[in-house]
Amino acid sequence: MSNLKLIYLILPLIALFSGCNNHHNNSSDEMILNNAIDAGCLTNGKLIKDPATGEVYYQKPSVKQPGKTIDYFADMTYKFTDGSESGRWKCDALSNNIGSDMQLENICQIHNKDCKKIGAEMDMSLEEYHQWQDKQIEAINWEDANTNAEGDIVDPNSNTSTYESIENQRQECYNCKGTGKCRKCCQSSKKPYYIGDGRYNERPEINLGYVLCSSCYGRGHTQRSAQSGGWEPDNDCYTSNCQDGWVQCDECNRGYNSDGKDIGICKSCKGTGYMQ
């Protein structure tokens, strides 16, 4: 089994140990599916309630594969009843109605996942987490469709195994977006400099391993009213580790990395740009 599949399969376990309950809200499932029916996204089928689990889903005949039926679920996934194929479905009209973070979070709770907490642990918003999750499902489906008998992923347009390159492509680091750089200190900051007469000029600067001090806003000092109007320097910034308006970056230049070994490097992927 690939690392990609392992990543996706452990997500429900993370949610379980985050204090999620095991109650499945079937009435909410039915409400979502009914909304999709009203929006015209689900047609020519019917709602079914599983007698064993109580789960509600929508079943309709397959147009492309006559004789087969497809089950549509409220978490926006589908599968052929015979288990031969699965994936995600979408309903644009429904998405417009359930697009807010609060409503997305409600859907997560229905399916026993604290998505907001999982997303926060991965430094993502709820919407970003859902987009990342969708990409993992797409990648897994692609991988299953292009895996040969030996377990290697093969480019469908050639006979060459491309397992390693596909794995890297599908697991781009979510923290640095594939750059391998620290997302905080590798971005340009507007550093203010006092030029006299109560005025400051800002210059875009990058200082690897450091970010602008939030106490003095990068000035390096406190301020007082200037006689000519505006503000002028007063005393040194009261933040002890502030050096001319810069403080150590808490992403790559503190704690385990305070020796400066990996300054400017993404802590999640260690500078590779890919998930480890």
Stockholm file with secondary structure:
# STOCKHOLM 1.0

chainA/1-276         MSNLKLIYLILPLIALFSGCNNHHNNSSDEMILNNAIDAGCLTNGKLIKDPATGEVYYQKPSVKQPGKTIDYFADMTYKFTDGSESGRWKCDALSNNIGSDMQLENICQIHNKDCKKIGAEMDMSLEEYHQWQDKQIEAINWEDANTNAEGDIVDPNSNTSTYESIENQRQECYNCKGTGKCRKCCQSSKKPYYIGDGRYNERPEINLGYVLCSSCYGRGHTQRSAQSGGWEPDNDCYTSNCQDGWVQCDECNRGYNSDGKDIGICKSCKGTGYMQ
#=GR chainA/1-276 SS CCHHHHHHHHHHHHHHTTTCCCCCCHHHHHHHHHHHHHTTSSCSCEEEECTTTCCEEEEEECSSSTTCEEEECTTSEEEETTSSCEEECCCHHHHHHSCSHHHHHHHHHHTTCCHHHHHHHTTCCHHHHHHHHHHHHHHHHHHHHTBCTTSCBBCTTSSSBCHHHHHHHHTBCTTTTTSCBCTTTTSCEEEEEEEETTEEEEEEECCTTEEECTTTTTSSEEEEECTTSSEEEEEECSSTTCBTTEEECTTTSSGGGTTSTTTTBCTTTTTSSBCC
#=GC SS_cons         CCHHHHHHHHHHHHHHTTTCCCCCCHHHHHHHHHHHHHTTSSCSCEEEECTTTCCEEEEEECSSSTTCEEEECTTSEEEETTSSCEEECCCHHHHHHSCSHHHHHHHHHHTTCCHHHHHHHTTCCHHHHHHHHHHHHHHHHHHHHTBCTTSCBBCTTSSSBCHHHHHHHHTBCTTTTTSCBCTTTTSCEEEEEEEETTEEEEEEECCTTEEECTTTTTSSEEEEECTTSSEEEEEECSSTTCBTTEEECTTTSSGGGTTSTTTTBCTTTTTSSBCC
//
